[in-house]
Amino acid sequence: MSATTRKIATFNVNGITSRLPHLLEWLQREQPDIVGLQELKATQDAFPEQAIRDAGYGVIWQGEKSWNGVALLARGADPVEIRRGLPWDRGDTQSRYLEAAIHGVVVACLYLPNGNPQPGPKFDYKLAWFQRLIRHARTLVDLPHPIALIGDFNVVPTDADIYDPKGWRKDALLQPESRQAYQTLLGQGWTDSLLAVHGETPIYTFWDYFRRHFARDRGLRIDHLLLNRTLAPGLQDAGVDKWVRALEKASDHAPTWISVRVPEAVAEPAAQAKAVPGPRKRAVAKASPARKSTTKKTPKTAAKKAATRPAASKSIAPAKPRKLAKKSAK
């Protein structure tokens, strides 16, 4: 089966209006095929659609005044929208999830709640939102279509993904509940692209504005690109465009990207959009007689390891466990 290499990227712009020059410069220089943006911090009417289209990208977006906001960009094409917002959260008015078919890939752009301060209602909302994401992701991971979940997950997966875990121990990004939810997501069969490519090498996607943290590379990895079982075997490379973070008045995130070979589309974009399941109404079904399984039982220890391990990519060798990043002098 033939395949096409695509560059898929996620970028928390931290304000589309003020960062538009940075975004346009990055699009021209790096030319990603598919882009997910988070934290637009702009209303639907204030989104700079024409500037992005003039740069050669079709775009759909979901704005929100002052906070949140997500968008999906497609180079030389128009995204075919599948859904806005997660299923099962119709009462949630925050703009955090957008899903579309682009260049043969179903892409979900998400901005997971930060959750601070914790404990409290904001952290409770974060966990509840995460559970809805997990529930929806379960319906996508085994589909025959290439699917990617990309965005700012606001989760530091392990202590190896942050320069100083002790200094952030009380932050919502490092809480056991947040990390467990992320591992539950991976346990469904999603591949963490940056981890699969870089393994034990620390790599960061976010540096706050305090104490010259970017200049000293005191960062966190909270922007992720997760691939389903159909897309993961095509993973070729992954990285972070740190030069964007070095620009004057930059976002505190840097664009994070992957290069992946996408198999020939099994359906046209519109058909792909229809094939992705939506929320279903519960139906009361009659119990059917239990059938004996003909498959051999897997030992519990092996099953436990398999459930927590990301799916291996045929193009990328399995990554070694990472060592904790060495602390910089304060």
N, C-alpha and C positions, 0 to 999 in steps of 0.2 A: 504493500500500500504506500503510495507516495505521500509526502508530507511537506508542509511549508513552515519555515522557521519564523516565529513571531517574537517580538520583544514586548512583554507585558510589564507595566510599571504601576506603582502606587505612590501617591505623593500627598501628604497632608500639607496644604498650602498655608494654613493658619491665616486665612483672609484672602479671598480671591482678588479683591479690588487692589489692595496694597501690594500683592505679590504677582500681579499679572505680568509685569515686565520680566520677572524671573521665570515664570512659567513659559512664556513665549520664547525666551532665549533658550531654555532647556529643550523645548519641543523642536526648535530648529536645529540645535546642535546634536541631540541624541536620537531624534526621530523614532520614538517608540510607536508601536503599532496600536497598542491598547493602553489606555491610561485610566486609573481611578483616582479621583480627587476627593479629599475630605476637608472638613472645616472650612467650607466656603464662606461662612459668616456673611451671607448676602441673601436678600429676598429673591424670589423667583424672577421678578421683573428687573432686578439689578445685576443679574448674571451677564458677563461680557460675552454673549454668544457670538456676535459678529467677529470680534477679535480672534476668537478661537477658530471660527470657520475660515477666516482669512489666512490663518496659519496652516490650513489644509486638513482640519479635523472636523468630523461630524460630532455632535455632542448632545447628550440629554442630561438633565440635572434636576435636583430637588433642593430648592433653597429654603432658608429659614433666617429670619431676622436675628442678627447679632451672634447666633450660635449655630453649630452643626452644619449641615448641608453636604451633599455628595453629588458627584458628577461622573459620567463615563464618556471618554473620548475615543474616537476611532479614526485612525489616519486614512484619509481617502475614502471614507464610507460613513454611513449613518448607523448608529447602534439601533438594533431592533429591541425595543423595550419589552421586558417580560413582567416585571413587577416593581412597585414602589412600596417599600416597607415590608417587614417580615409578615408571614401569615400569623394569625392568632394575636395580633396587636393593633386592631383597628382603632382602639381608643388612644393609642400612642401617636401624638402629633409631631414628635421630634423627627427630623429628616436625617436618617442614619443608614438607610439601606436602599440600594438601587441595583437592579439585575437586568442584564440585556444580553442578546446574542451579537457577537462582534467577530468578524473574520473567522467564523467557524468555531468560536469558543463561547460558551455561556459564562459570562463574567459577573460576579457579584461584588460590588464595591460597598464596603461597610465602614462605619465609624462607631466602634463600640464605646459605650459610656465609660468615662474616666473612673467614676466611683468615689472620688474624694469629696469630703472627708469620710473616713470610715472609722468605726461603724456608723451607720445612719441611713436615711432614706435614699441617698444617692448611690450608696454601695448596694443596697437592696435592689434598686432599679438596674444597676449594672448586671447583677447576677441573674435577675429575671430575664433581662434582654438576652444575656448569654444563653440561657436555657432555650429560649425561642430559636436562637440561631442554631444551636445544636440539633434541635428537633427538625428544623428545615434542612440543615446540611445532611442529615441522615437520609433524606429523600433524594439527594443529589449525588452522593459519593459513588454509587455503583451504576449510575446511568451510563449508557454507551457514548454519550456526548462528552467532549472535552469540557471540563468545568474548572474554574478557578475562583477561589474566595480571596479577595485582596483588600487591603486597607489598614487602617490604624486600629489594631485590636486592643490597645491600651492594656496589654499584658506582657510582662517580662517572663518568658517561659521558665528560665532557670537562673541560678546565681551566676552562671557563665555568660549570661546575656546582659550584664550590667557591670559598670566599672567598680561600684562599691555597694554591694548588697546590704551591708550593715547600716549605711546611712539612709537607706530607703525602706528599711524593714517594715515600717508602719504605713507605707504608702499602699493605696488600693491596687496598684499595678503589680505588687509582689505578694499579695495575700494568698494563703493556701487555697481559698475558694476560687480565686481568679485563675490560679495556675492549674487547679484540678479541672476546671471547666475547659481550659485550653487543651489539656491532655486528653480529656474525654472526646474532644473534637478530633484530635489526631488519631485517637483509638478507633474511630469509625473507618479509617483508611486514608485520610488526607495526608499528603506529603508536605512538610515544612521545607520550602525550596531553599532558603538560605542555609538552614541547618544541613540539608542534604549535600549542598555544594561545598560549604566552608568548614564543616565539621568542627574540629577543636580550635579553629582560629576565631577569636572574638571579633564580631562585626556588629556595628551599631547603626541605628537609623535615626536616632533622636538625641539631641544635646540641648539642654536647657540654656537659658541666657545668663546664668549666674557664674561668677568666678572663673571666667574664661574656660568654661568646660569644653567648648568645641576645640579651642586651640590646644587644649591638653588631652583631647580625645577621651573625655570622661562622659561616656554616652550610655544609651540603653537600646536594646532591640525590641521595639514594640510594633513595628510595621511588618506585616507578614503577607506572604503569597502562598496559599495552600492549593494543592492540585489534587483532583480526584484520580481514581485509579486508571481512568482512560488517558488522562493528560500527563500524569507523572512520568511514564517511561520516556517521554520526549524531552525531559529537562536536560539542558545543555550547560547553562551557566547562570550565575546570579551575582548581583552586586549592588552597590550603593553609590550614587553620584554625589559624592561629598563636596564637589566643587560648588554645587548650588547652595549648600549650607554656608559656604565661605563668602558668599556675596553680601554686600552691605544691606542691612535690614532684612535679612533672610528669614524664612520660616525656621522654626526650631527642629523641623524634620528635614531629611534629605530624600529625594526620589529613590525608591528602591525597586529593582527590576529583575526580571528573569529573561533568559533566552530559551525558547522551548519549541520543539518541532510538533506542529499540530497536524494530526492525521487528516486525510481528505474528509471533508464534511460529509457526515452520514445523512445530512438533510440541509436544505436551504435555511438561511437564518430564520425566516418566518416560521418554518416548520419546526426548527429547533425550539423556538420560543413556545410553541404550542405543546411540545413534547415534555417540557419541564412541568412537573406536577404542581398544582396549587393546593391550597388547603381543602381537605375533604370533609364532607359531613359524615358524622358518625352514623353507622347503620348497625342495627342490632342483628347479629347473625346467629344462626343456629349452630350449636356446637357440633363439630364433625368428629367421627370416631378417631381416636388417636392411632397414628400409624407408627410402626417400628422403624427406626432409622436404619438405613443400610450402610451408612458411612461409619468408619472407624472412629472411635473416640480419641480426641487429642489429649495427651497428658495435661493436667491442670497447670503445671509450671510452664510448659511450652505455650499453652493458650494465653496465659497471663502476659508472657513476654510479647507475643504476637499482637496482642490487643493494644499495647502501649508503644509499639514501634511503628514509625512512619513507613508507608509503602516504599519499597526500594525502586530506584529508577534504573532502567537499563542503560541509560546514557551517562549516569553519574555513579561512580563507585560509592558504596555505603560509607558514610562518614564515621570517623572515630569519635568516641566521647570527647567532649571539649574540656579543657582545663580552665580553671578560673582565671580571669584576666588579672594581670599584676596591677596592684594599686599604684596610682600616681601619688607623688608627694603632695601633701596639702599645702 
